């Protein structure tokens, strides 16, 4: 399963033009600790700079402080779900690519 995740992330990072940007800043947002840790660890091992957020509200806090090259979002989360987070980010003019 982990190999499949790595392959999937590599393909999608390549499509987004981030495959060779090893210093790319990626925000991983998921309320399930196992998922966010796995995704964060895999991206970190691939050489990306990873920031973790536990929910949409936490993600907004990070987004206000730092620019990211990619958002990896869960859809169903407490406080602010992924779709509401996306709406808030896009309405502020942030067109950072995302993967969900």
PyMOL commands that set and color helices and strands:
alter all, ss='L'
color gray80, all
select helices_A, chain A and resi 2-15+33-45+56-65+82-91
alter helices_A, ss='H'
color red, helices_A
select strands_A, chain A and resi 25-29+49-53+70-73+97-99
alter strands_A, ss='S'
color yellow, strands_A
deselect
rebuild
show_as cartoon
